[in-house]
Amino acid sequence: MALEITDSNFEELVLKADKPVLIDFWAEWCGPCRMVGPVVDEIATEYDGKAVVGKVNVDNNPEISVRFGIRNIPALLYFKNGEVVDKQVGAVPKSVLVEKLDKQL
């Protein structure tokens, strides 16, 4: 299961992480987000111990969303050493998300 990332724990869980991080920016009302959500949870389980995988509800955490210019969701950002190194906007197959994450390992 993916971690719940919030405005208050973002720095600790994402920016200070010693592993690559995949964050799914989503909202409950977003249809494509509901398609991607279970895939992100699968990736979280498969990459446990190798990467940090989390979700940010954009409605509840506007600070992070504005900080990274999230205008369309689902938006998936890949972080390494506290920096955004890749991103994916929109619903895509799991293989696309995993390929981008593998590049960060």
N, C-alpha and C positions, 0 to 999 in steps of 0.2 A: 504494500500500500504506500502510495506517495505521501510525503510529509506535507502538512499544511504550513505553507509559508505565509507570514503576515508582515505588515509594516514593522512590527516590533521585533520579530526574530529574523528578519531578512539578512541583516549584516552578519549575525552569528552563524546562521545555517548556510548561507550562500557565499557571501564575500570572503569569509574566513575559512571556508571549506578547504581541506587538504586533498580533495578529490574533485574530478570534473562534476559539474552540476547541470542538470536539465530541469528547467522550470516551465510548467504549463500555466499560462495566463488564461483564465476561463471565467465563465459566468453561468449560473443556473439556467438562465433564459436562452442560452446560445445552443442551438441544435447541433452544429458541427462540434462544439465543445463536448457535448454528451457522447459523441461518437469517439472522440480522441481520449476522453477520460479513462475508460477501462484499459486502453492500450498503454497509457502512461502508468497506470497501476501495475500492469504486467511487467513493464520495463523496470519499475521500482523493485519488484520482487527479484527479477532476473539479475539485476545489477547491484543487489544488496552487497555492501562491502567494497564495491569497485567504483561506485558513483553515487552522488546524492541526487535523488529525484523528488521533486516537490511540485505543488500546485499553489497558485495564487488566485484567489477569487477577486477579480478586478472591482467588483461592487463593494466589497468589504475592505479593500486595501488600495485606495486610490493613490497613495503616496508612491508606492513602488511602480504602479502602472504609469503614472505621469513621468517619473524619473527615467524610465526606459522607453518612453514614447509609444506605449502600447495603444494603438488605435483600432486594430482589428484583432478579433479573437476567433478561434484559439491562436495564440502566439506562443511559440516554444523557444525559449532562449537557452543557449548553452554557455556556461561560464567555466573559465579555467583561471585559477589564481586571481579571482575577484573581478575578472574582465569578461565582457561578452565576446565570445569567439565565433559564434555562429547563431543562426536563427532560422525558424521555419514558421510561416504564417499559413493558417488554414489546415483543414483536415487532410492528412496524407497517410499512406500505409505505414504500418509499424516498421517495415524494413527501412524506410527513409529516415525515421527517427533514430533507429538503432545504428544505422551507418554513420550518421553525424556524431552520435555519442561515442561510437568506437574510435573515431578519429581523435577524440580528446583523451583517450586512455593511454 
